[in-house]
Amino acid sequence: MSPGDFTAQQAQLLFQARAVFIFQHLVIFPLYFAPGLLGGARRTKFPCSISWMIRKGAPRLCTLILWNLGWLLMMRAFFKDGDVASMSATDWARAVFMLQMYAMGFVTVVLTPI
């Protein structure tokens, strides 16, 4: 998929989604190490992985909100703002791939966190 395949509006949505995803990863570090935001008396660990940081409390809530917002922006870009009648077979294949990526992330991050 080349940049020419997107309209200016779709490209803007993709840039916004990227910014949300990057911001999500930057904001969970201070939330994880801030006292009292983990929702319990659990001690923080250092170093820790992103999957460890997003298990409880404010970091988890922030991750879920920003992650879903980023995917909403991605879906709006790929579904051409609801104009599904003008989508080609390639557009549909990309949309199905994106939806299965979201579904896998939802299952592994939201429904069955490690």
MOPAC internal coordinates of N, CA, C and O (Angstrom, degrees):
PM7 1SCF
backbone

  N    0.0000 0     0.00 0     0.00 0    0    0    0
  C    1.4395 1     0.00 0     0.00 0    1    0    0
  C    1.5202 1   107.30 1     0.00 0    2    1    0
  O    1.2310 1   120.49 1   -58.25 1    3    2    1
  N    1.2902 1   116.68 1   121.75 1    3    2    1
  C    1.4536 1   120.65 1  -179.20 1    5    3    2
  C    1.5269 1   109.92 1   -97.53 1    6    5    3
  O    1.2310 1   120.23 1   -20.10 1    7    6    5
  N    1.3331 1   117.17 1   159.90 1    7    6    5
  C    1.4686 1   119.55 1   178.99 1    9    7    6
  C    1.5239 1   113.41 1   -58.14 1   10    9    7
  O    1.2310 1   119.97 1   155.18 1   11   10    9
  N    1.3200 1   117.66 1   -24.82 1   11   10    9
  C    1.4537 1   121.01 1   179.16 1   13   11   10
  C    1.5152 1   113.67 1   -70.92 1   14   13   11
  O    1.2310 1   119.97 1   166.45 1   15   14   13
  N    1.3428 1   117.67 1   -13.55 1   15   14   13
  C    1.4560 1   121.40 1   179.50 1   17   15   14
  C    1.5238 1   112.83 1   -75.75 1   18   17   15
  O    1.2310 1   120.30 1   168.13 1   19   18   17
  N    1.3296 1   117.03 1   -11.87 1   19   18   17
  C    1.4596 1   120.92 1  -176.43 1   21   19   18
  C    1.5208 1   111.24 1  -107.48 1   22   21   19
  O    1.2310 1   121.17 1   -33.35 1   23   22   21
  N    1.3228 1   115.37 1   146.65 1   23   22   21
  C    1.4601 1   119.61 1   171.16 1   25   23   22
  C    1.5275 1   107.49 1   -76.39 1   26   25   23
  O    1.2310 1   120.77 1   -10.23 1   27   26   25
  N    1.3085 1   116.13 1   169.77 1   27   26   25
  C    1.4735 1   120.00 1   179.08 1   29   27   26
  C    1.5249 1   110.64 1   -62.06 1   30   29   27
  O    1.2310 1   120.19 1   143.03 1   31   30   29
  N    1.3190 1   117.25 1   -36.97 1   31   30   29
  C    1.4654 1   121.11 1   179.63 1   33   31   30
  C    1.5288 1   110.89 1   -67.57 1   34   33   31
  O    1.2310 1   120.33 1   138.06 1   35   34   33
  N    1.3254 1   116.98 1   -41.94 1   35   34   33
  C    1.4632 1   119.98 1   178.27 1   37   35   34
  C    1.5225 1   110.72 1   -64.90 1   38   37   35
  O    1.2310 1   120.33 1   137.91 1   39   38   37
  N    1.3154 1   116.97 1   -42.09 1   39   38   37
  C    1.4588 1   120.42 1   178.69 1   41   39   38
  C    1.5199 1   110.51 1   -61.73 1   42   41   39
  O    1.2310 1   120.02 1   139.84 1   43   42   41
  N    1.3243 1   117.57 1   -40.16 1   43   42   41
  C    1.4606 1   120.81 1   178.27 1   45   43   42
  C    1.5280 1   110.89 1   -63.22 1   46   45   43
  O    1.2310 1   120.11 1   138.60 1   47   46   45
  N    1.3216 1   117.39 1   -41.40 1   47   46   45
  C    1.4663 1   120.92 1   177.05 1   49   47   46
  C    1.5249 1   111.40 1   -62.41 1   50   49   47
  O    1.2310 1   120.36 1   140.45 1   51   50   49
  N    1.3241 1   116.91 1   -39.55 1   51   50   49
  C    1.4658 1   120.39 1   178.50 1   53   51   50
  C    1.5253 1   111.20 1   -66.87 1   54   53   51
  O    1.2310 1   120.05 1   140.02 1   55   54   53
  N    1.3272 1   117.51 1   -39.98 1   55   54   53
  C    1.4683 1   120.37 1   176.68 1   57   55   54
  C    1.5269 1   110.80 1   -64.35 1   58   57   55
  O    1.2310 1   120.26 1   141.11 1   59   58   57
  N    1.3205 1   117.11 1   -38.89 1   59   58   57
  C    1.4606 1   120.82 1   177.82 1   61   59   58
  C    1.5253 1   110.89 1   -65.80 1   62   61   59
  O    1.2310 1   120.37 1   137.86 1   63   62   61
  N    1.3340 1   116.90 1   -42.14 1   63   62   61
  C    1.4646 1   120.70 1   178.43 1   65   63   62
  C    1.5292 1   110.27 1   -61.56 1   66   65   63
  O    1.2310 1   120.42 1   136.19 1   67   66   65
  N    1.3276 1   116.80 1   -43.81 1   67   66   65
  C    1.4559 1   120.22 1   178.47 1   69   67   66
  C    1.5260 1   110.88 1   -60.57 1   70   69   67
  O    1.2310 1   120.26 1   137.28 1   71   70   69
  N    1.3217 1   117.12 1   -42.72 1   71   70   69
  C    1.4625 1   121.15 1   179.52 1   73   71   70
  C    1.5267 1   110.84 1   -63.11 1   74   73   71
  O    1.2310 1   120.04 1   139.67 1   75   74   73
  N    1.3256 1   117.54 1   -40.33 1   75   74   73
  C    1.4668 1   121.21 1   178.87 1   77   75   74
  C    1.5247 1   110.21 1   -64.82 1   78   77   75
  O    1.2310 1   119.90 1   135.59 1   79   78   77
  N    1.3259 1   117.79 1   -44.41 1   79   78   77
  C    1.4661 1   120.67 1   179.83 1   81   79   78
  C    1.5286 1   111.55 1   -63.14 1   82   81   79
  O    1.2310 1   119.99 1   138.24 1   83   82   81
  N    1.3173 1   117.62 1   -41.76 1   83   82   81
  C    1.4672 1   120.73 1   178.60 1   85   83   82
  C    1.5271 1   110.34 1   -67.07 1   86   85   83
  O    1.2310 1   120.33 1   135.77 1   87   86   85
  N    1.3343 1   116.97 1   -44.23 1   87   86   85
  C    1.4583 1   120.88 1   179.32 1   89   87   86
  C    1.5262 1   110.75 1   -60.86 1   90   89   87
  O    1.2310 1   120.36 1   141.45 1   91   90   89
  N    1.3182 1   116.91 1   -38.55 1   91   90   89
  C    1.4682 1   121.12 1   179.15 1   93   91   90
  C    1.5195 1   110.64 1   -56.23 1   94   93   91
  O    1.2310 1   120.22 1   134.95 1   95   94   93
  N    1.3168 1   117.18 1   -45.05 1   95   94   93
  C    1.4585 1   120.35 1  -177.52 1   97   95   94
  C    1.5207 1   111.74 1   -72.84 1   98   97   95
  O    1.2310 1   120.05 1   151.04 1   99   98   97
  N    1.3097 1   117.51 1   -28.96 1   99   98   97
  C    1.4617 1   119.88 1   178.61 1  101   99   98
  C    1.5226 1   112.33 1   -75.85 1  102  101   99
  O    1.2310 1   119.90 1   146.83 1  103  102  101
  N    1.3114 1   117.80 1   -33.17 1  103  102  101
  C    1.4608 1   120.95 1  -174.12 1  105  103  102
  C    1.5317 1   112.82 1   -82.83 1  106  105  103
  O    1.2310 1   119.51 1   156.14 1  107  106  105
  N    1.3282 1   118.55 1   -23.86 1  107  106  105
  C    1.4699 1   117.90 1  -177.09 1  109  107  106
  C    1.5283 1   112.59 1   -73.09 1  110  109  107
  O    1.2310 1   119.41 1   155.29 1  111  110  109
  N    1.3249 1   118.74 1   -24.71 1  111  110  109
  C    1.4614 1   119.85 1   179.20 1  113  111  110
  C    1.5204 1   111.96 1   -62.12 1  114  113  111
  O    1.2310 1   118.94 1   126.49 1  115  114  113
  N    1.3469 1   119.63 1   -53.51 1  115  114  113
  C    1.4633 1   117.94 1   178.24 1  117  115  114
  C    1.5265 1   112.84 1   -65.93 1  118  117  115
  O    1.2310 1   120.00 1   147.22 1  119  118  117
  N    1.3277 1   117.60 1   -32.78 1  119  118  117
  C    1.4626 1   119.28 1   178.12 1  121  119  118
  C    1.5231 1   111.32 1   -65.58 1  122  121  119
  O    1.2310 1   120.38 1   143.07 1  123  122  121
  N    1.3155 1   116.88 1   -36.93 1  123  122  121
  C    1.4611 1   120.63 1  -179.25 1  125  123  122
  C    1.5280 1   111.15 1   -67.61 1  126  125  123
  O    1.2310 1   120.40 1   137.42 1  127  126  125
  N    1.3213 1   116.84 1   -42.58 1  127  126  125
  C    1.4554 1   119.94 1  -175.32 1  129  127  126
  C    1.5210 1   113.78 1   -88.71 1  130  129  127
  O    1.2310 1   119.23 1   171.21 1  131  130  129
  N    1.3392 1   119.08 1    -8.79 1  131  130  129
  C    1.4653 1   121.52 1   177.32 1  133  131  130
  C    1.5268 1   109.03 1   -70.94 1  134  133  131
  O    1.2310 1   120.29 1   -44.48 1  135  134  133
  N    1.3311 1   117.05 1   135.52 1  135  134  133
  C    1.4705 1   119.01 1  -178.39 1  137  135  134
  C    1.5259 1   112.29 1   -66.95 1  138  137  135
  O    1.2310 1   120.75 1   -42.06 1  139  138  137
  N    1.3174 1   116.17 1   137.94 1  139  138  137
  C    1.4524 1   122.07 1   174.21 1  141  139  138
  C    1.5170 1   116.43 1    84.40 1  142  141  139
  O    1.2310 1   119.00 1  -179.67 1  143  142  141
  N    1.3066 1   119.52 1     0.33 1  143  142  141
  C    1.4648 1   120.38 1  -176.89 1  145  143  142
  C    1.5252 1   113.36 1   -99.90 1  146  145  143
  O    1.2310 1   119.94 1  -176.04 1  147  146  145
  N    1.3045 1   117.72 1     3.96 1  147  146  145
  C    1.4635 1   119.54 1  -179.36 1  149  147  146
  C    1.5213 1   112.83 1   -91.39 1  150  149  147
  O    1.2310 1   120.22 1   177.93 1  151  150  149
  N    1.3074 1   117.18 1    -2.07 1  151  150  149
  C    1.4499 1   119.93 1   176.60 1  153  151  150
  C    1.5143 1   113.98 1    76.72 1  154  153  151
  O    1.2310 1   119.40 1  -159.99 1  155  154  153
  N    1.2813 1   118.76 1    20.01 1  155  154  153
  C    1.4554 1   122.09 1   179.05 1  157  155  154
  C    1.5163 1   110.58 1  -178.57 1  158  157  155
  O    1.2310 1   121.27 1     7.76 1  159  158  157
  N    1.2995 1   115.18 1  -172.24 1  159  158  157
  C    1.4624 1   120.33 1  -177.93 1  161  159  158
  C    1.5236 1   111.75 1   -92.56 1  162  161  159
  O    1.2310 1   120.42 1  -160.57 1  163  162  161
  N    1.3092 1   116.80 1    19.43 1  163  162  161
  C    1.4645 1   120.89 1  -177.78 1  165  163  162
  C    1.5257 1   110.18 1   -69.19 1  166  165  163
  O    1.2310 1   120.90 1   -42.36 1  167  166  165
  N    1.2967 1   115.88 1   137.64 1  167  166  165
  C    1.4646 1   120.88 1   177.30 1  169  167  166
  C    1.5237 1   109.18 1   -82.58 1  170  169  167
  O    1.2310 1   121.13 1   -31.54 1  171  170  169
  N    1.3253 1   115.44 1   148.46 1  171  170  169
  C    1.4528 1   119.67 1   175.93 1  173  171  170
  C    1.5169 1   109.27 1   -81.55 1  174  173  171
  O    1.2310 1   121.22 1   -22.58 1  175  174  173
  N    1.3076 1   115.27 1   157.42 1  175  174  173
  C    1.4635 1   121.36 1   177.76 1  177  175  174
  C    1.5159 1   108.37 1  -117.50 1  178  177  175
  O    1.2310 1   120.62 1   -34.59 1  179  178  177
  N    1.3093 1   116.42 1   145.41 1  179  178  177
  C    1.4595 1   120.77 1   175.65 1  181  179  178
  C    1.5110 1   107.94 1  -139.16 1  182  181  179
  O    1.2310 1   118.95 1   -49.48 1  183  182  181
  N    1.3023 1   119.60 1   130.52 1  183  182  181
  C    1.4616 1   127.18 1    -7.91 1  185  183  182
  C    1.5177 1   110.88 1   -74.78 1  186  185  183
  O    1.2310 1   120.95 1   -20.55 1  187  186  185
  N    1.2917 1   115.78 1   159.45 1  187  186  185
  C    1.4563 1   120.39 1   179.39 1  189  187  186
  C    1.5239 1   109.31 1  -139.90 1  190  189  187
  O    1.2310 1   121.33 1   -20.70 1  191  190  189
  N    1.3213 1   115.06 1   159.30 1  191  190  189
  C    1.4635 1   119.91 1  -179.98 1  193  191  190
  C    1.5269 1   109.53 1   -89.75 1  194  193  191
  O    1.2310 1   120.96 1   -14.07 1  195  194  193
  N    1.3205 1   115.78 1   165.93 1  195  194  193
  C    1.4599 1   119.99 1   177.76 1  197  195  194
  C    1.5223 1   109.91 1   -62.71 1  198  197  195
  O    1.2310 1   120.10 1   141.28 1  199  198  197
  N    1.3263 1   117.40 1   -38.72 1  199  198  197
  C    1.4652 1   119.15 1   179.98 1  201  199  198
  C    1.5256 1   111.41 1   -64.49 1  202  201  199
  O    1.2310 1   119.68 1   150.40 1  203  202  201
  N    1.3198 1   118.21 1   -29.60 1  203  202  201
  C    1.4641 1   120.72 1   177.11 1  205  203  202
  C    1.5263 1   110.34 1   -73.74 1  206  205  203
  O    1.2310 1   120.42 1   141.72 1  207  206  205
  N    1.3217 1   116.80 1   -38.28 1  207  206  205
  C    1.4680 1   120.75 1  -176.73 1  209  207  206
  C    1.5183 1   112.87 1   -69.01 1  210  209  207
  O    1.2310 1   119.19 1   149.85 1  211  210  209
  N    1.3118 1   119.15 1   -30.15 1  211  210  209
  C    1.4662 1   120.73 1  -172.93 1  213  211  210
  C    1.5204 1   112.67 1   -96.47 1  214  213  211
  O    1.2310 1   119.95 1  -154.90 1  215  214  213
  N    1.3135 1   117.69 1    25.10 1  215  214  213
  C    1.4638 1   119.92 1  -177.73 1  217  215  214
  C    1.5186 1   114.01 1   -84.80 1  218  217  215
  O    1.2310 1   119.79 1   147.63 1  219  218  217
  N    1.3416 1   118.01 1   -32.37 1  219  218  217
  C    1.4612 1   119.96 1  -174.10 1  221  219  218
  C    1.5154 1   111.65 1  -145.00 1  222  221  219
  O    1.2310 1   121.57 1   -19.89 1  223  222  221
  N    1.3252 1   114.60 1   160.11 1  223  222  221
  C    1.4478 1   121.74 1   169.01 1  225  223  222
  C    1.5180 1   116.06 1    69.07 1  226  225  223
  O    1.2310 1   121.70 1    27.59 1  227  226  225
  N    1.3302 1   114.35 1  -152.41 1  227  226  225
  C    1.4677 1   121.50 1  -176.67 1  229  227  226
  C    1.5297 1   112.82 1   -60.34 1  230  229  227
  O    1.2310 1   118.77 1   140.43 1  231  230  229
  N    1.3439 1   119.95 1   -39.57 1  231  230  229
  C    1.4675 1   117.91 1   177.99 1  233  231  230
  C    1.5301 1   112.66 1   -60.34 1  234  233  231
  O    1.2310 1   120.09 1   141.53 1  235  234  233
  N    1.3174 1   117.44 1   -38.47 1  235  234  233
  C    1.4705 1   120.95 1   179.18 1  237  235  234
  C    1.5218 1   110.62 1   -66.48 1  238  237  235
  O    1.2310 1   120.58 1   133.25 1  239  238  237
  N    1.3252 1   116.51 1   -46.75 1  239  238  237
  C    1.4574 1   120.64 1  -179.85 1  241  239  238
  C    1.5265 1   110.68 1   -61.95 1  242  241  239
  O    1.2310 1   120.28 1   135.48 1  243  242  241
  N    1.3081 1   117.07 1   -44.52 1  243  242  241
  C    1.4632 1   121.32 1   178.79 1  245  243  242
  C    1.5274 1   110.61 1   -62.04 1  246  245  243
  O    1.2310 1   120.43 1   136.83 1  247  246  245
  N    1.3148 1   116.78 1   -43.17 1  247  246  245
  C    1.4603 1   120.86 1   179.30 1  249  247  246
  C    1.5222 1   110.87 1   -61.75 1  250  249  247
  O    1.2310 1   120.26 1   134.06 1  251  250  249
  N    1.3189 1   117.11 1   -45.94 1  251  250  249
  C    1.4680 1   120.00 1  -178.33 1  253  251  250
  C    1.5266 1   111.71 1   -64.00 1  254  253  251
  O    1.2310 1   120.25 1   137.90 1  255  254  253
  N    1.3204 1   117.14 1   -42.10 1  255  254  253
  C    1.4632 1   120.04 1  -179.09 1  257  255  254
  C    1.5283 1   110.74 1   -67.16 1  258  257  255
  O    1.2310 1   120.30 1   129.83 1  259  258  257
  N    1.3303 1   117.03 1   -50.17 1  259  258  257
  C    1.4655 1   119.90 1  -176.65 1  261  259  258
  C    1.5267 1   111.91 1   -70.29 1  262  261  259
  O    1.2310 1   120.16 1   143.54 1  263  262  261
  N    1.3179 1   117.31 1   -36.46 1  263  262  261
  C    1.4672 1   120.78 1   179.35 1  265  263  262
  C    1.5330 1   110.26 1   -62.82 1  266  265  263
  O    1.2310 1   120.84 1   134.61 1  267  266  265
  N    1.3443 1   116.00 1   -45.39 1  267  266  265
  C    1.4632 1   119.53 1   179.19 1  269  267  266
  C    1.5239 1   111.72 1   -68.30 1  270  269  267
  O    1.2310 1   119.70 1   144.25 1  271  270  269
  N    1.3256 1   118.17 1   -35.75 1  271  270  269
  C    1.4547 1   121.12 1   176.08 1  273  271  270
  C    1.5272 1   110.74 1   -63.03 1  274  273  271
  O    1.2310 1   120.35 1   136.32 1  275  274  273
  N    1.3246 1   116.93 1   -43.68 1  275  274  273
  C    1.4597 1   120.81 1   177.57 1  277  275  274
  C    1.5182 1   111.85 1   -60.94 1  278  277  275
  O    1.2310 1   120.42 1   136.99 1  279  278  277
  N    1.3230 1   116.80 1   -43.01 1  279  278  277
  C    1.4641 1   119.46 1   179.19 1  281  279  278
  C    1.5280 1   111.86 1   -69.53 1  282  281  279
  O    1.2310 1   120.09 1   147.40 1  283  282  281
  N    1.3192 1   117.44 1   -32.60 1  283  282  281
  C    1.4581 1   119.67 1   175.71 1  285  283  282
  C    1.5283 1   110.43 1   -62.37 1  286  285  283
  O    1.2310 1   120.26 1   136.80 1  287  286  285
  N    1.3222 1   117.12 1   -43.20 1  287  286  285
  C    1.4606 1   120.70 1   177.20 1  289  287  286
  C    1.5280 1   111.04 1   -63.23 1  290  289  287
  O    1.2310 1   120.58 1   139.18 1  291  290  289
  N    1.3417 1   116.49 1   -40.82 1  291  290  289
  C    1.4689 1   119.96 1   177.63 1  293  291  290
  C    1.5253 1   110.75 1   -62.31 1  294  293  291
  O    1.2310 1   120.22 1   135.62 1  295  294  293
  N    1.3145 1   117.19 1   -44.38 1  295  294  293
  C    1.4680 1   120.21 1  -179.05 1  297  295  294
  C    1.5212 1   111.32 1   -64.37 1  298  297  295
  O    1.2310 1   120.58 1   139.75 1  299  298  297
  N    1.3285 1   116.49 1   -40.25 1  299  298  297
  C    1.4687 1   119.17 1   177.74 1  301  299  298
  C    1.5264 1   110.72 1   -61.57 1  302  301  299
  O    1.2310 1   120.29 1   141.94 1  303  302  301
  N    1.3175 1   117.06 1   -38.06 1  303  302  301
  C    1.4659 1   120.12 1   179.66 1  305  303  302
  C    1.5240 1   110.88 1   -68.58 1  306  305  303
  O    1.2310 1   120.05 1   137.06 1  307  306  305
  N    1.3156 1   117.50 1   -42.94 1  307  306  305
  C    1.4626 1   119.91 1  -175.41 1  309  307  306
  C    1.5176 1   113.46 1   -77.71 1  310  309  307
  O    1.2310 1   119.92 1   152.70 1  311  310  309
  N    1.3109 1   117.76 1   -27.30 1  311  310  309
  C    1.4592 1   119.42 1   179.13 1  313  311  310
  C    1.5187 1   112.50 1   -91.81 1  314  313  311
  O    1.2310 1   120.23 1  -167.71 1  315  314  313
  N    1.3227 1   117.17 1    12.29 1  315  314  313
  C    1.4669 1   123.63 1   174.26 1  317  315  314
  C    1.5236 1   111.77 1    50.63 1  318  317  315
  O    1.2310 1   121.37 1  -134.73 1  319  318  317
  N    1.3374 1   114.99 1    45.27 1  319  318  317
  C    1.4743 1   122.26 1   177.14 1  321  319  318
  C    1.5201 1   113.92 1    53.57 1  322  321  319
  O    1.2310 1   120.56 1  -137.00 1  323  322  321
  N    1.3020 1   116.54 1    43.00 1  323  322  321
  C    1.4572 1   121.55 1   173.55 1  325  323  322
  C    1.5137 1   115.80 1    86.36 1  326  325  323
  O    1.2310 1   119.93 1  -179.10 1  327  326  325
  N    1.3201 1   117.74 1     0.90 1  327  326  325
  C    1.4655 1   120.15 1  -179.87 1  329  327  326
  C    1.5309 1   109.02 1   -88.33 1  330  329  327
  O    1.2310 1   121.02 1  -112.16 1  331  330  329
  N    1.3338 1   115.65 1    67.84 1  331  330  329
  C    1.4593 1   120.05 1  -175.12 1  333  331  330
  C    1.5250 1   112.27 1   -72.93 1  334  333  331
  O    1.2310 1   119.78 1   159.95 1  335  334  333
  N    1.3170 1   118.02 1   -20.05 1  335  334  333
  C    1.4669 1   120.31 1  -179.63 1  337  335  334
  C    1.5230 1   111.35 1   -66.83 1  338  337  335
  O    1.2310 1   119.96 1   151.90 1  339  338  337
  N    1.3292 1   117.68 1   -28.10 1  339  338  337
  C    1.4628 1   120.28 1  -177.63 1  341  339  338
  C    1.5301 1   112.51 1   -93.10 1  342  341  339
  O    1.2310 1   120.05 1  -175.31 1  343  342  341
  N    1.3376 1   117.51 1     4.69 1  343  342  341
  C    1.4602 1   119.90 1  -179.07 1  345  343  342
  C    1.5228 1   110.64 1   -79.16 1  346  345  343
  O    1.2310 1   121.09 1   -44.65 1  347  346  345
  N    1.3261 1   115.51 1   135.35 1  347  346  345
  C    1.4616 1   120.88 1   178.05 1  349  347  346
  C    1.5274 1   109.72 1   -84.05 1  350  349  347
  O    1.2310 1   120.68 1    -4.48 1  351  350  349
  N    1.3152 1   116.31 1   175.52 1  351  350  349
  C    1.4668 1   120.65 1   177.41 1  353  351  350
  C    1.5248 1   110.42 1   -62.08 1  354  353  351
  O    1.2310 1   119.93 1   143.11 1  355  354  353
  N    1.3216 1   117.75 1   -36.89 1  355  354  353
  C    1.4595 1   121.30 1   177.73 1  357  355  354
  C    1.5213 1   110.66 1   -65.27 1  358  357  355
  O    1.2310 1   120.39 1   139.16 1  359  358  357
  N    1.3322 1   116.87 1   -40.84 1  359  358  357
  C    1.4672 1   120.64 1   176.93 1  361  359  358
  C    1.5227 1   110.57 1   -61.31 1  362  361  359
  O    1.2310 1   120.44 1   137.86 1  363  362  361
  N    1.3216 1   116.76 1   -42.14 1  363  362  361
  C    1.4655 1   120.51 1   179.53 1  365  363  362
  C    1.5307 1   110.83 1   -65.96 1  366  365  363
  O    1.2310 1   120.26 1   140.26 1  367  366  365
  N    1.3225 1   117.10 1   -39.74 1  367  366  365
  C    1.4636 1   120.14 1   178.51 1  369  367  366
  C    1.5259 1   110.36 1   -62.51 1  370  369  367
  O    1.2310 1   120.56 1   137.61 1  371  370  369
  N    1.3246 1   116.53 1   -42.39 1  371  370  369
  C    1.4699 1   120.28 1   177.35 1  373  371  370
  C    1.5260 1   111.00 1   -63.89 1  374  373  371
  O    1.2310 1   120.65 1   138.97 1  375  374  373
  N    1.3238 1   116.36 1   -41.03 1  375  374  373
  C    1.4610 1   120.35 1  -179.55 1  377  375  374
  C    1.5299 1   111.22 1   -65.70 1  378  377  375
  O    1.2310 1   120.44 1   138.87 1  379  378  377
  N    1.3266 1   116.77 1   -41.13 1  379  378  377
  C    1.4655 1   120.32 1   178.18 1  381  379  378
  C    1.5285 1   110.39 1   -64.49 1  382  381  379
  O    1.2310 1   120.37 1   138.64 1  383  382  381
  N    1.3408 1   116.91 1   -41.36 1  383  382  381
  C    1.4629 1   120.33 1   177.19 1  385  383  382
  C    1.5219 1   110.52 1   -61.41 1  386  385  383
  O    1.2310 1   120.34 1   136.48 1  387  386  385
  N    1.3269 1   116.96 1   -43.52 1  387  386  385
  C    1.4582 1   120.83 1  -179.93 1  389  387  386
  C    1.5293 1   110.89 1   -65.11 1  390  389  387
  O    1.2310 1   119.88 1   139.01 1  391  390  389
  N    1.3063 1   117.83 1   -40.99 1  391  390  389
  C    1.4609 1   120.79 1   179.39 1  393  391  390
  C    1.5232 1   112.15 1   -65.28 1  394  393  391
  O    1.2310 1   120.07 1   142.55 1  395  394  393
  N    1.3373 1   117.47 1   -37.45 1  395  394  393
  C    1.4686 1   118.29 1   178.07 1  397  395  394
  C    1.5262 1   110.56 1   -71.06 1  398  397  395
  O    1.2310 1   120.10 1   149.30 1  399  398  397
  N    1.3479 1   117.42 1   -30.70 1  399  398  397
  C    1.4691 1   120.07 1   175.10 1  401  399  398
  C    1.5255 1   110.07 1   -64.97 1  402  401  399
  O    1.2310 1   120.46 1   136.61 1  403  402  401
  N    1.3317 1   116.72 1   -43.39 1  403  402  401
  C    1.4596 1   120.67 1   177.44 1  405  403  402
  C    1.5282 1   110.31 1   -62.72 1  406  405  403
  O    1.2310 1   120.49 1   135.13 1  407  406  405
  N    1.3221 1   116.66 1   -44.87 1  407  406  405
  C    1.4712 1   120.43 1  -178.76 1  409  407  406
  C    1.5240 1   111.09 1   -61.05 1  410  409  407
  O    1.2310 1   119.93 1   137.08 1  411  410  409
  N    1.3292 1   117.73 1   -42.92 1  411  410  409
  C    1.4712 1   120.16 1   178.16 1  413  411  410
  C    1.5201 1   110.98 1   -62.98 1  414  413  411
  O    1.2310 1   120.51 1   136.01 1  415  414  413
  N    1.3166 1   116.63 1   -43.99 1  415  414  413
  C    1.4662 1   120.21 1   177.98 1  417  415  414
  C    1.5119 1   111.46 1   -62.90 1  418  417  415
  O    1.2310 1   120.14 1   139.67 1  419  418  417
  N    1.3208 1   117.35 1   -40.33 1  419  418  417
  C    1.4535 1   120.87 1   179.62 1  421  419  418
  C    1.5257 1   111.32 1   -63.67 1  422  421  419
  O    1.2310 1   120.80 1   136.39 1  423  422  421
  N    1.3206 1   116.08 1   -43.61 1  423  422  421
  C    1.4597 1   119.87 1   179.47 1  425  423  422
  C    1.5254 1   110.77 1   -65.22 1  426  425  423
  O    1.2310 1   119.72 1   135.18 1  427  426  425
  N    1.3246 1   118.14 1   -44.82 1  427  426  425
  C    1.4627 1   120.14 1  -174.96 1  429  427  426
  C    1.5228 1   113.76 1   -79.07 1  430  429  427
  O    1.2310 1   119.55 1   151.12 1  431  430  429
  N    1.3287 1   118.47 1   -28.88 1  431  430  429
  C    1.4693 1   120.13 1  -177.73 1  433  431  430
  C    1.5251 1   111.89 1   -95.86 1  434  433  431
  O    1.2310 1   119.93 1   140.28 1  435  434  433
  N    1.3294 1   117.73 1   -39.72 1  435  434  433
  C    1.4499 1   120.86 1  -173.20 1  437  435  434
  C    1.5154 1   112.17 1   -96.12 1  438  437  435
  O    1.2310 1   120.25 1   127.30 1  439  438  437
  N    1.3135 1   117.13 1   -52.70 1  439  438  437
  C    1.4594 1   119.91 1  -173.49 1  441  439  438
  C    1.5281 1   114.40 1   -79.14 1  442  441  439
  O    1.2310 1   120.45 1   140.08 1  443  442  441
  N    1.3250 1   116.74 1   -39.92 1  443  442  441
  C    1.4648 1   119.84 1  -176.00 1  445  443  442
  C    1.5286 1   111.34 1  -131.26 1  446  445  443
  O    1.2310 1   119.74 1  -117.50 1  447  446  445
  N    1.3340 1   118.11 1    62.50 1  447  446  445
  C    1.4674 1   117.89 1   179.19 1  449  447  446
  C    1.5223 1   110.97 1   -66.22 1  450  449  447
  O    1.2310 1   121.24 1   -35.30 1  451  450  449
  N    1.2915 1   115.23 1   144.70 1  451  450  449
  C    1.4699 1   120.27 1  -179.18 1  453  451  450
  C    1.5040 1   110.23 1   -80.32 1  454  453  451
  O    1.2310 1   120.10 1   180.00 1  455  454  453

